[in-house]
Amino acid sequence: MADLAPDVIFNAGLAFAFIFIASWLAHLLNYSSIPFLILAGMLVGAHGPEFGPVTFAIISDTESIDLLSRLGVLLMLFYLGLEFSTGKIVEAGKNLFKGGITYVALNFARGLGFGWLFFNSWAEAMVVAGITGVSSSAIITRLLVDLKRVANPETELILGIMVFEDIFIAMYLSVLSGMLLAGDYSLSKVLLNILVIFIFITTIIAFGRRFGVFLDKKLIFRNTETFVLAIFTLLLFIGILAERLHIAEAIGALLLGLVLAETTHNQRIIQMITPMRDLFGAVFFFSFGMAIDYRIFGEVISISAAAILMTIFGNIITGLIASWLSGYKKKRAANVAFTIMARGEFSIIVASFAASAGYSDRLPAFAALYVLLLALISPFLAKKAKFFYQITEKISGVFRKKAAA
């Protein structure tokens, strides 16, 4: 164990050095650090480029980096929940339900059609629908922080969409695993999983204020160390509980944040976790890049480009429709449509699962390139949402004047 410790520390030290460089460059260029961190991970991870005897693959994806990466996702979603509260979600419940359901349904239908068109198989179309239909909670949360939109009213809808997507993921994976591995699926098992997840999430949201009052009294610790340990332990255990119920651990963290937002400790927790959120969140995106092998991109460039165009234009339409149904219009609707475009680790997991079941070996390469390019494009689109909205307003104004004349 003593012999291994220096190697582990050296590996982590190198990783943080490249994470720092990527973040510094992003700051210099006034751009989101997400694509820089992903590209840095690709450059020096296990799939880094080689030039004869010289290799850039100098950092290993160890358990320590994986753990810090998972903590990053938990902290990012936990922070997002703290900026809202279960009370706000309940007040906007009906509108969020309409918008969330509509967004998920339209995205899945669009992905299913795209998958059938390019792969000519319903099983592979189901896989493509999963790859292209589910947003990346981690990337979207980081964008909201970078763009200082966490406290915006329309972020409630984005949060609601992420919760509905998690319910969809549970249903989707149950059906997909049956289709790919057994050629069939159990409807009763799917319905039971959805029911358990729905009850858990709605219970947390509906009784969030009561849970908040209960925790408010239990978390009165003057000692900062004890308070930090209590919050961090709660965060880990809610993640474990969520996983046991087949819910993404990050959604568990989000729900805990919504509950603790109802307490008087809210601002103290935010101040405490913000540095950890930034630190471990950066590790997540770097680790995500380490898993991508650029060598497999060549044969899927055309289908990835088509999928990106489909996602950008389709997501703008579905995002605007979901926003209008939820009561958000004009600039706020544009913010929603342009912010929830990124796709993430779930897309790559679904593609790898399908490939291991004997389906097209192009799927992992397609998912990796698709996710990477969207990670590069989506921060720019999210940042320029106001600009695109103003252009469309000017164009529609011209048409209105012509119609009036």
RAURBEL-V943566 format. One record per backbone hydrogen bond with DSSP energy under -0.5 kcal/mol. CO is the residue of the C=O (numbers start at 1). NH is the residue of the N-H. If there is no record, write none. Layout:
# RAURBEL-V943566
CO:NH
CO:NH
This chain:
# RAURBEL-V943566
1:5
2:6
3:7
4:8
5:9
6:10
7:11
8:12
9:13
10:14
11:15
12:16
13:17
14:18
15:19
16:20
17:21
18:22
19:23
20:24
21:25
22:26
23:27
24:28
25:29
26:31
27:30
33:37
34:38
35:39
36:40
37:41
38:42
39:43
40:44
41:45
44:58
44:59
45:48
49:56
51:54
54:51
56:58
60:62
62:66
63:67
64:68
65:69
66:70
67:71
68:72
69:73
70:74
71:75
72:76
73:77
74:78
75:79
76:80
77:81
78:82
79:83
81:84
85:89
86:90
87:91
88:92
90:93
92:96
93:97
94:98
95:99
96:100
97:101
98:102
99:103
100:104
101:105
102:106
103:107
104:108
105:109
106:110
107:111
108:112
109:113
110:114
111:115
112:116
113:117
114:118
115:119
116:120
121:125
122:126
123:127
124:128
125:129
126:130
127:131
128:132
129:133
130:134
135:137
136:140
137:141
138:142
139:143
140:144
141:145
142:146
143:147
144:149
144:150
145:148
149:152
152:155
153:156
154:157
154:158
155:159
156:160
157:161
158:162
159:163
160:164
161:165
162:166
163:167
164:168
165:169
166:170
167:171
168:172
169:173
170:174
171:175
172:176
173:177
174:178
175:179
176:180
177:181
177:182
178:182
178:183
178:184
185:187
186:190
187:191
188:192
189:193
190:194
191:195
192:196
193:197
194:198
195:199
196:200
197:201
198:202
199:203
200:204
201:205
202:206
203:207
205:208
207:211
208:212
209:213
210:214
211:215
212:216
213:217
214:218
215:219
217:220
219:221
223:227
224:228
225:229
226:230
227:231
228:232
229:233
230:234
231:235
232:236
233:237
234:238
235:239
236:240
237:241
238:242
239:243
240:244
241:245
242:247
243:246
248:251
248:252
249:253
250:254
251:255
252:256
253:257
254:258
255:259
256:260
257:261
258:86
259:262
260:263
263:266
265:269
266:270
267:271
268:272
269:273
270:274
273:277
274:278
275:279
276:280
277:281
278:282
279:283
280:284
281:285
282:286
283:287
284:288
285:289
286:290
287:291
288:291
289:292
292:294
293:296
294:297
297:300
298:301
300:304
301:305
302:306
303:307
304:308
305:309
306:310
307:311
308:312
309:313
310:314
311:315
312:316
313:317
314:318
315:319
316:320
317:321
318:322
319:323
320:324
321:325
322:326
323:328
324:327
329:332
329:333
330:334
331:335
332:336
333:337
334:338
335:339
336:339
336:340
339:342
342:136
344:347
344:348
345:349
346:350
347:351
348:352
349:353
350:354
351:355
352:356
353:357
354:359
355:358
360:363
361:365
362:366
363:367
364:368
365:369
366:370
367:371
368:372
369:373
370:374
371:375
372:376
373:377
374:378
375:379
377:380
377:381
378:382
379:383
380:384
382:385
384:388
385:389
386:390
387:391
388:392
389:393
390:394
391:395
392:396
393:397
394:398
395:399
396:400
397:401
398:402
399:403
400:404
401:405
